[in-house]
Amino acid sequence: MTGDPVLFRRPFPSANSILLPGKRPILVETGAGSDVDALEGWLHFVGVPPASLALIVNTHHHSDHVGGNHRLQGCYSLSVALSREEAMAVNARMSDACRADWLGQEVEPFTVDRPLDPDDTIGTGDSESGVWQVIPSPGHSAGHISLYNERERQLILGDAFHGDDVGWIDPGPGCGLEVAIASVEHLLELDALTAW
């Protein structure tokens, strides 16, 4: 399967998932752990069984975005990528790393195999059309990232932006409304044609 990203829309309190199709398909977000059966079923439905994924990428470590990581990583030996800052907290098994208590969603342990830094790229193996750049977009969380495909002018926002507003703001260090607004202003400068 190749082409544009494919959205798996999930009802609250689970995050949407986005499939980046290609020779090496990438799944962005695994949603809440309670929804992983539906996620696996959807992947089979769109013709990309979980075992064929090359990578899971999370825009940030909140439980509604990473809840399915444990199962997919454990069952299919998939690598997980997350911002370096948040990867350190997850891999150290810090109790508040995924904000599970705040969101009321249990997160089973998983390991971040690929810490991401600003301007790193991930790719689906489809030349330039499958290359996504890591764009720091803190505010909702300190290590929040977005992904930008410059050639296709496509942007994956995670929770940096919701419709006409920013996502809720984590009260921790490196966050705040001013930080979130600065991130949105930077993302607008990318001049994307499509955003998820």
N, C-alpha and C positions, 0 to 999 in steps of 0.2 A: 504494500500500500504506500503510495506516495501522494504528494499534494499538500494542500493547506492544512493547518492544524484542525483537529477535530475536537469539539467540546462535548464533554459528558457533564451535563447540568445536573447538579444535586440539590435537593432541598436543604434548607437550614436544619440542623446545624453542621452539615458537612460541606466542605469546599468543593467547587467544581474541579474536574480533572481535565487536562488538555493533552491530547496525543499529538506528538510531532512525528508524522509518518516519514518513512524513508527506509534505506537499506539497514540502518541501525536506529529503529524507532525509540523515541524518548517519551516517557510519561512525566508530565508536570503535575504534581500534587496527587496524593493517594486518598485524600478525604479522611473522614472519620473512620476509625477502626471498625465500627459497627456496620459500615457500608461496604466493606471490602468484597463481600460476595457479589454485590451488584456491580462493583467495578470490574471484577474478574469476568463476570458474565458479559458486560459491555465490551471489554477488550476482545473476547471471543467473537462477539457479534460483528464487530467492525473488522474482523480478520487479522487481528494482531494479538495472538494469545500471549499471556503474561511472560511465558518462557522466552518469547522472541524479542522482548524489550532489551535494549542495550543499556539503559540508564533510567533511574528515577531522579527527577530534580524537584526540590521543594523551594518555593520562593521564600519561605521562612519556616520556623520550627513549631508553630502553633498546632495544637492537637487536631484541629479540624482539617489540617493540610497534610499531616504526616501519619495519621492514625493507621493507614494501611501498609506503611513501610515494613513493619515487623513481619507480617505474613508474606508479602511479596518478596522481601529479601530472603526470608527463611525458606520458603518453598521453591523459589526459582533462582536463588543465588544472584540476585540483582544488586548492582552497585547503587548507592544513594549519594547524591550531590546536594550540598547546602552551603550557604555562606560560611567562610572560615570561622567567623566569630561565633555563629550559632552551632556549627559543627563541634567546636570545642566543648560547649556546654552539653550537647547531646552525648558525645562520646565519653565525657566525664560522668555521665548519668546524674547530672545536677537535678535536684528534685523539682525545680521550677522551670527546667529547660523548655518544656513544650506547653507550659501554661495549662496543663491538664486539669489542675484543681480549679482554676478560674473558669474554664470552659465546661467543666463537668464531664470530660471525656477521658477515659483511660488511654494511655499510650504505652503499648508494650515496647520493650527496648529494641532499638535498631542501631546500626553503626553507620556513620557517615564515612564512606570510603574515599570520597572526592570533595575535599574542601574547595570552595570557589572563591576566587579573589576578583576584585574589579577588573573588567576588561578581559577576563578569561572567556574562552568560547567553548560551546558544546556543539556537537554536530551529529546529524543523522546520516552522514556518509553520502549525501547528495550534493557534491561540489558546493558552490557558494550559496545556492538556494536553501541549503540545510544547515547553515551556520548561524548560531544564536549567540549574541554577546551578553555577558553578565553586566548588568547595570545596577549599581547600588541604589536602593530607594528606601532608606530608613525612615522611620516615623511610626508606622504600625508596629514594627519591631525594630530593634537596633540593627540587626543584620539582614533585614529584608532586601531581596534582590528582585529585579525584573529582568526579562529576557527580550532582546531586540534582534530582529532579523533585518539587517540593513538593506539587503538586496530586495527583499519582498516588502519592506517597510511595515513589518508586523511586530506587535508588542504584546508581551504577556505581563500583566500587571500584578498578579497575586492579589494582595489586599492593599496595595498602595493607593488604589483609587476605586471607588464604587459609583458607577453611574455619574452623578454630579457632585460627589462628595469624597473626602478621604475616608479610609477605614477607621475603626476605633483606634485610639492611640494608647499604646502600651505605656504605663507610667514609669518604666525602668529607665536606666541611663541610656543616652544616645537616642532617645525618642522625644516626642513632644509635637505639638501642633506646628510650630515653626519649622521643625525638621521635616515633618510630613509634607507641608506646603512647598518647601524648597525641593523636595524630591519630585513632587508633581510638576513643578515648573521645569525641572530638568528633563523629565520624561516628555513634556510637551515640546521641548526643543528638538526632540528626535524626529518630529514631523511624521509620525506613523500614520498609515492609511487605515489600518485595522488594529484593534486592540481587544484583548480578552482579559 
